[in-house]
Amino acid sequence: MSDQITGLALTYGFVLIRIGAILFALPLWSGRLPIAWKLSGAVWLSVLFSFVVPTEILPEELGLKTIVFGGIQEVLTGALLGFLLRLFLAAVTLAGQLAGFQMGLAIANVIDPATSDRYTIVAQMLNLLALFTFLEMDGHLMAVSLLAKSFEWLPPFSASVSGEICHDLVLSGGKEMFRLALKIGWPISIALLLVYLSMGLLVRVAPQMNMLMVGFPITISVGLVVIMIGVPSFTLTMERMFQDAVGSLERLLIALRV
Protein backbone atom coordinates (compact mmCIF):
# COMPACT_ATOMS: atom_id res chain seq x y z
CA MET A 1 0.00 0.00 0.00
CA SER A 2 2.79 2.40 0.90
CA ASP A 3 4.60 1.64 -2.38
CA GLN A 4 1.41 2.39 -4.31
CA ILE A 5 0.95 5.71 -2.53
CA THR A 6 4.59 6.58 -3.16
CA GLY A 7 4.18 5.73 -6.85
CA LEU A 8 1.08 7.90 -7.17
CA ALA A 9 2.79 10.80 -5.38
CA LEU A 10 5.86 10.58 -7.62
CA THR A 11 3.71 10.30 -10.75
CA TYR A 12 1.77 13.39 -9.72
CA GLY A 13 5.01 15.23 -9.01
CA PHE A 14 6.46 14.48 -12.45
CA VAL A 15 3.18 15.47 -14.13
CA LEU A 16 3.17 18.74 -12.16
CA ILE A 17 6.76 19.48 -13.21
CA ARG A 18 6.04 18.98 -16.93
CA ILE A 19 2.77 20.94 -16.92
CA GLY A 20 4.35 23.74 -14.90
CA ALA A 21 7.27 23.97 -17.34
CA ILE A 22 4.88 24.11 -20.32
CA LEU A 23 2.63 26.74 -18.76
CA PHE A 24 5.44 28.99 -17.57
CA ALA A 25 6.96 28.92 -21.07
CA LEU A 26 3.75 30.36 -22.54
CA PRO A 27 3.42 34.17 -22.78
CA LEU A 28 0.05 34.40 -21.05
CA TRP A 29 1.02 32.22 -18.10
CA SER A 30 4.48 33.75 -17.68
CA GLY A 31 3.08 37.30 -17.63
CA ARG A 32 1.58 39.35 -14.83
CA LEU A 33 -0.92 36.81 -13.56
CA PRO A 34 -0.85 36.39 -9.79
CA ILE A 35 1.42 33.60 -8.64
CA ALA A 36 -1.46 31.94 -6.79
CA TRP A 37 -3.43 31.66 -10.05
CA LYS A 38 -0.43 30.15 -11.82
CA LEU A 39 0.20 27.55 -9.13
CA SER A 40 -3.46 26.66 -8.71
CA GLY A 41 -3.89 26.21 -12.47
CA ALA A 42 -0.81 23.96 -12.71
CA VAL A 43 -1.90 21.92 -9.67
CA TRP A 44 -5.45 21.50 -10.99
CA LEU A 45 -4.29 20.33 -14.42
CA SER A 46 -1.77 17.99 -12.82
CA VAL A 47 -4.50 16.33 -10.78
CA LEU A 48 -6.49 15.68 -13.97
CA PHE A 49 -3.59 14.33 -16.03
CA SER A 50 -2.02 12.26 -13.28
CA PHE A 51 -4.73 9.64 -13.90
CA VAL A 52 -3.53 9.28 -17.50
CA VAL A 53 -0.01 8.26 -16.54
CA PRO A 54 0.38 4.64 -15.37
CA THR A 55 2.49 4.09 -12.27
CA GLU A 56 4.12 1.03 -13.89
CA ILE A 57 6.45 3.27 -15.89
CA LEU A 58 8.39 4.26 -12.77
CA PRO A 59 11.76 2.50 -12.30
CA GLU A 60 11.94 -0.25 -9.72
CA GLU A 61 14.79 1.40 -7.83
CA LEU A 62 13.80 4.97 -7.04
CA GLY A 63 16.76 6.66 -5.46
CA LEU A 64 17.36 10.37 -5.04
CA LYS A 65 19.55 10.45 -8.14
CA THR A 66 16.86 8.78 -10.27
CA ILE A 67 14.15 11.14 -9.03
CA VAL A 68 16.29 14.24 -9.70
CA PHE A 69 17.19 12.96 -13.16
CA GLY A 70 13.51 12.31 -13.94
CA GLY A 71 12.56 15.78 -12.73
CA ILE A 72 15.18 17.39 -14.97
CA GLN A 73 13.87 15.36 -17.90
CA GLU A 74 10.34 16.60 -17.27
CA VAL A 75 11.47 20.22 -16.99
CA LEU A 76 13.33 20.00 -20.32
CA THR A 77 10.45 18.20 -22.03
CA GLY A 78 7.88 20.76 -20.85
CA ALA A 79 10.16 23.68 -21.69
CA LEU A 80 10.72 22.38 -25.25
CA LEU A 81 6.99 21.92 -25.84
CA GLY A 82 6.18 25.37 -24.45
CA PHE A 83 9.01 26.99 -26.40
CA LEU A 84 7.82 25.49 -29.69
CA LEU A 85 4.27 26.71 -29.08
CA ARG A 86 5.58 30.13 -28.12
CA LEU A 87 7.41 30.41 -31.45
CA PHE A 88 4.13 30.00 -33.32
CA LEU A 89 2.48 32.67 -31.16
CA ALA A 90 5.46 34.98 -31.67
CA ALA A 91 4.88 34.85 -35.44
CA VAL A 92 1.61 36.79 -35.02
CA THR A 93 3.33 39.41 -32.86
CA LEU A 94 6.19 39.74 -35.33
CA ALA A 95 3.76 40.25 -38.22
CA GLY A 96 1.96 42.98 -36.26
CA GLN A 97 5.22 44.66 -35.28
CA LEU A 98 6.41 44.80 -38.90
CA ALA A 99 3.05 46.11 -40.11
CA GLY A 100 2.87 48.71 -37.34
CA PHE A 101 6.37 49.94 -38.12
CA GLN A 102 5.53 50.34 -41.81
CA MET A 103 2.28 52.14 -40.99
CA GLY A 104 4.13 54.65 -38.83
CA LEU A 105 2.67 53.40 -35.55
CA ALA A 106 5.95 52.26 -34.03
CA ILE A 107 5.83 55.15 -31.56
CA ALA A 108 2.27 54.34 -30.45
CA ASN A 109 3.09 51.32 -28.30
CA VAL A 110 0.80 49.71 -25.75
CA ILE A 111 1.69 47.41 -22.87
CA ASP A 112 0.49 43.87 -23.32
CA PRO A 113 -1.04 42.80 -19.97
CA ALA A 114 -0.17 39.16 -20.69
CA THR A 115 3.59 39.61 -21.18
CA SER A 116 4.25 43.17 -19.82
CA ASP A 117 6.03 43.93 -23.13
CA ARG A 118 5.42 46.92 -25.38
CA TYR A 119 3.82 46.15 -28.73
CA THR A 120 2.39 48.29 -31.48
CA ILE A 121 -1.36 48.64 -31.71
CA VAL A 122 -1.41 46.48 -34.84
CA ALA A 123 0.45 43.67 -33.08
CA GLN A 124 -2.00 43.82 -30.19
CA MET A 125 -4.91 43.72 -32.65
CA LEU A 126 -3.51 40.67 -34.44
CA ASN A 127 -2.83 38.96 -31.11
CA LEU A 128 -6.47 39.42 -30.10
CA LEU A 129 -7.58 38.11 -33.51
CA ALA A 130 -5.35 35.06 -33.04
CA LEU A 131 -6.82 34.47 -29.57
CA PHE A 132 -10.40 34.63 -30.88
CA THR A 133 -9.47 32.33 -33.78
CA PHE A 134 -7.87 29.87 -31.35
CA LEU A 135 -10.99 29.75 -29.19
CA GLU A 136 -13.33 29.61 -32.20
CA MET A 137 -11.62 26.49 -33.57
CA ASP A 138 -11.73 24.82 -30.12
CA GLY A 139 -8.01 25.24 -29.74
CA HIS A 140 -8.23 24.99 -25.96
CA LEU A 141 -9.71 21.50 -26.33
CA MET A 142 -6.99 20.59 -28.82
CA ALA A 143 -4.37 21.78 -26.33
CA VAL A 144 -5.82 19.65 -23.53
CA SER A 145 -5.99 16.62 -25.85
CA LEU A 146 -2.39 17.16 -26.95
CA LEU A 147 -1.28 17.46 -23.34
CA ALA A 148 -2.93 14.14 -22.55
CA LYS A 149 -1.23 12.59 -25.60
CA SER A 150 2.14 13.82 -24.36
CA PHE A 151 1.78 11.70 -21.23
CA GLU A 152 0.50 8.69 -23.20
CA TRP A 153 3.23 8.85 -25.84
CA LEU A 154 5.97 10.17 -23.58
CA PRO A 155 5.47 9.15 -19.94
CA PRO A 156 8.04 10.16 -17.29
CA PHE A 157 11.53 8.62 -17.59
CA SER A 158 10.99 7.93 -21.31
CA ALA A 159 12.17 11.22 -22.85
CA SER A 160 15.49 11.53 -24.65
CA VAL A 161 16.44 15.21 -24.73
CA SER A 162 19.60 15.75 -26.75
CA GLY A 163 21.47 18.75 -28.03
CA GLU A 164 20.65 17.80 -31.60
CA ILE A 165 16.91 17.95 -30.90
CA CYS A 166 17.27 21.37 -29.25
CA HIS A 167 19.36 22.66 -32.17
CA ASP A 168 16.87 21.42 -34.75
CA LEU A 169 13.99 22.88 -32.73
CA VAL A 170 15.54 26.34 -32.57
CA LEU A 171 16.60 26.29 -36.22
CA SER A 172 13.36 24.95 -37.72
CA GLY A 173 11.18 26.86 -35.25
CA GLY A 174 12.88 30.15 -36.04
CA LYS A 175 12.46 29.60 -39.78
CA GLU A 176 8.80 28.71 -39.31
CA MET A 177 8.22 31.79 -37.15
CA PHE A 178 9.56 34.18 -39.80
CA ARG A 179 7.74 32.32 -42.58
CA LEU A 180 4.40 32.57 -40.76
CA ALA A 181 5.00 36.22 -39.88
CA LEU A 182 5.54 37.07 -43.55
CA LYS A 183 2.57 34.92 -44.55
CA ILE A 184 0.29 36.80 -42.14
CA GLY A 185 1.59 40.30 -42.78
CA TRP A 186 2.36 40.25 -46.51
CA PRO A 187 -0.90 41.98 -47.62
CA ILE A 188 -0.17 44.95 -45.38
CA SER A 189 3.49 45.08 -46.41
CA ILE A 190 2.73 44.95 -50.14
CA ALA A 191 0.02 47.62 -49.88
CA LEU A 192 2.26 49.96 -47.90
CA LEU A 193 5.18 49.33 -50.26
CA LEU A 194 3.01 50.54 -53.14
CA VAL A 195 2.00 53.57 -51.09
CA TYR A 196 5.65 54.44 -50.39
CA LEU A 197 6.54 54.04 -54.08
CA SER A 198 3.66 56.35 -55.02
CA MET A 199 4.75 58.95 -52.48
CA GLY A 200 8.33 58.72 -53.79
CA LEU A 201 7.09 59.51 -57.29
CA LEU A 202 5.04 62.44 -55.94
CA VAL A 203 8.11 63.86 -54.20
CA ARG A 204 10.01 63.80 -57.48
CA VAL A 205 7.11 65.50 -59.28
CA ALA A 206 6.33 68.04 -56.55
CA PRO A 207 9.43 68.54 -54.35
CA GLN A 208 7.76 71.33 -52.37
CA MET A 209 5.17 68.88 -50.98
CA ASN A 210 5.80 67.93 -47.34
CA MET A 211 5.52 64.16 -47.57
CA LEU A 212 6.25 63.68 -43.88
CA MET A 213 2.98 65.40 -42.95
CA VAL A 214 0.98 63.96 -45.84
CA GLY A 215 2.39 60.45 -45.69
CA PHE A 216 1.45 59.51 -42.11
CA PRO A 217 -2.34 59.78 -42.56
CA ILE A 218 -2.13 57.94 -45.89
CA THR A 219 -0.06 55.00 -44.60
CA ILE A 220 -2.17 54.62 -41.45
CA SER A 221 -5.42 54.78 -43.40
CA VAL A 222 -4.27 52.31 -46.07
CA GLY A 223 -2.94 49.94 -43.42
CA LEU A 224 -6.18 49.96 -41.44
CA VAL A 225 -8.26 49.43 -44.60
CA VAL A 226 -6.10 46.46 -45.63
CA ILE A 227 -6.41 44.98 -42.13
CA MET A 228 -10.21 45.31 -42.21
CA ILE A 229 -10.44 43.77 -45.67
CA GLY A 230 -7.94 41.03 -44.85
CA VAL A 231 -9.49 39.79 -41.59
CA PRO A 232 -10.96 36.64 -43.26
CA SER A 233 -7.58 35.89 -44.84
CA PHE A 234 -5.78 36.44 -41.53
CA THR A 235 -8.23 34.11 -39.79
CA LEU A 236 -7.69 31.29 -42.29
CA THR A 237 -3.92 31.70 -42.05
CA MET A 238 -4.05 31.59 -38.25
CA GLU A 239 -6.24 28.48 -38.29
CA ARG A 240 -3.70 26.71 -40.49
CA MET A 241 -0.94 28.01 -38.22
CA PHE A 242 -2.53 26.46 -35.11
CA GLN A 243 -3.09 23.19 -36.97
CA ASP A 244 0.56 23.19 -38.02
CA ALA A 245 1.52 23.90 -34.41
CA VAL A 246 -0.35 20.79 -33.25
CA GLY A 247 1.40 18.71 -35.92
CA SER A 248 4.80 20.13 -34.95
CA LEU A 249 4.21 19.36 -31.28
CA GLU A 250 3.24 15.78 -32.12
CA ARG A 251 6.40 15.38 -34.21
CA LEU A 252 8.45 16.76 -31.32
CA LEU A 253 6.91 14.21 -28.94
CA ILE A 254 7.82 11.41 -31.36
CA ALA A 255 11.39 12.75 -31.65
CA LEU A 256 11.76 12.84 -27.85
CA ARG A 257 10.95 9.15 -27.50
CA VAL A 258 13.83 6.95 -26.49
N, C-alpha and C positions, 0 to 999 in steps of 0.2 A: 504493500500500500504506500509506504513512504517513497519507494522508488518511482511509483507511478505519479505521485504528487510532485516529486522532484523533476521528473520528465516533463510534466505539464508546465511547471513553473519556468523551466529552461526554454521550452518551446515558445511560451508566451514572451519571454525576454528577448529571444532572437527575432520574433515577429515584430515586437515593439521597436527594436533597433533598426530593422530594415525600413519599416513604415516611417519612423521618425526621420531617418536619413533622406527618404524620398520627399517627404513633406517639407522639410527644412531646406531642400534644394530648390523648391518651387518659389517663384517670386511672390505669390500672394501669401504663402505661409511664412516666408522668411522676412516679411515686411513688418509693419507696425502693429500687428495684432497682439493683444495681451498674451503674456507668456502662459497664463492659466488656460486660455482658449487653445493655444497650440498643444499644450500637454494633454489636455482633456480630449481633444480631437484625436491625437495619436494613440492615447490609451484606449479610447472607445473603438477605433478601427482595429487595434491589435486584439482586443477581446473577440471581435467578430471573426477575424482571419486566423486566430489561433486554432479554431476548430477545423480549419482546412488542412493544417499541417499535421501529419501523423507523427506520433512520438517515437515510432520505430526507426526513424532516420537518425536519431541521436547515436553517437558512438557508445560502445559498451563501457569504455573506460573514460570517464569524464573528470579529468583533472583540471586544475586551474589553468594550465597552459592551453589545453584543448578548448576550454570555454572562452578564453581571451582571443585565441585564434579564430574561433567561430564568430565572435562578436565583431572582430575586425573585418572578416569576410562580409558580414551582413552590412556593415557601415559602407564598405566600398561598393557592394552590389546596389544598395539603395541610392548612394550618391551618383553612381553611373546612370541609373534609370532616371533619376530626377534631373541630372545634367542634360541628358539627351532630350527630355521633354522641354526643358527650359530653352534649349537652342531653337526648337520650333516656335515657341512663344516669342523669343527674341526677334524672329524674322518679321513678325508683324510690327514690333516697335521700330525696328530698323527701317522698314518701308515708310512708316509714318514720319520718322526723323528726316529721312532724305526728302520726302515730299514737302514737309514743313520748311526745311531749309531752302528748297527751290521756290516755294511760295513767298518767302520773305517773312516767315513766322518764327524764325529761329530765336528771336529775342523774346517772343511771347511764350515763355515756358510756364508750365503748371507742375505742381508737385503731385506725383502719383501716390495716393494713400496706401497702395499695396506694397510698393517698394521704397518709398521715400526718395525716389530719384526724380530729377527734373526732365520732363519730356515736352515736346511741342504739342500744341493743341491737336494737330492732325494725328500724331502718334497716339494720343489719349483717345481720340475718336475711333481710330482703327482697333485699338485694344478693346474698347467697349463693344465694337462690332464683332470682334473675334470671340469675346465672352458670350454674347448673345447667340452667335452661331454655334458655339460649343454646347450650350445648354439646349438649343433648339434641336440639334441632332442627337440628343441624349448622350452627350459626351461624358457626363458624370457617371452614367451607368457603364459606359465602355471603360472608364478608368477603374471603376470598382471591379469589373470583370477581369480586366488585365492584371490588376493587383492580386486577385485570387489565382489567376493562371501563373503568376510569378512564383507563388508558393507551391503550386502543384508541379510545375516544370522544374523549378529550382529551389528545393527545400533547403533549410540550413545545412551547412557543412558539405554542400554539393557544388558550390560556385568555384570557378577557376578564373580569378582576376589576374591578368598578366599585363605587362607593359605594352605588349603589341595590341591588345584589345583597347587599352586606353588611348594609344596613339591613333589607331584607326577610327575610334569614336570621335576624337577631337578633329581629325582631318576631314573625315566624311561629314560629320555634323556641321563643321564650319562652312564647308562647301554648300551643304544643303540649306543652311541658314541664309547665305547670301543669294542663292538661287531663288528661294521662296520670297525673299525681300524684293528682288527685282521683278519677280512674277506678279507680286501684289501691287507694287507701286509703279509699274511701267506705264500705265495709261496717264497718270499724273505727270510723270517725267517727260513723256513724249509731248504732251500738250504744252507743258511749260517750256520745253525746248523750242517748239515752234513759236511761242510767244516771244521768247528772248531773241530768236532770229528775226522776227518781224520788227521788234523794237530796235535791233541793231541796224536794220535797213532804214528805219525812220530817222535814226540819229544821223546817218550819212546823208539823207535827203534834206532834213531840217536840223542842222547842228544847234540852232538856238533853242530847240525844245529841251526842257528839263526832264529827261527820262527817269531820273531818280524819283521825282514827285509823281510822274504819270505812271511809271511802271509798277509801283507797289499795289495800287488798287486793281490794276489789270491782272497781275499774277495771282493775287489773292482771290479775285472773282473767278478767274478761269479755273484755278485749282479747286475751289469749292463746287463749281458747277460740274467738273469732271468727277469729283467724289460723289456728288448726288446721283449723277447718271450711272456711275460705275458700281454702286452698292450691290446690285445683283451679281455682277462679275466678281467683286471682292468676296461675297458670301460663298459662291461656288468654289473659288480658289481656296478659301479657308477651310471649307468642308473637306476638300481633297487633301489639304495640308494635315488636318487632324487624322484622317484615315491613313495617310502615309506615316504619321507619327506612331499610330498603333502598330502598323507593320514593322517599323524600325525598332520599336521596343520589343516586339516578339522576336525579331532576328537577334537582338542583343541578348535576350534571355537564352536563346539557343546557343549563341556563341559563348556564353558564360558557363555552360554545362561542362562538367569534367569529362 
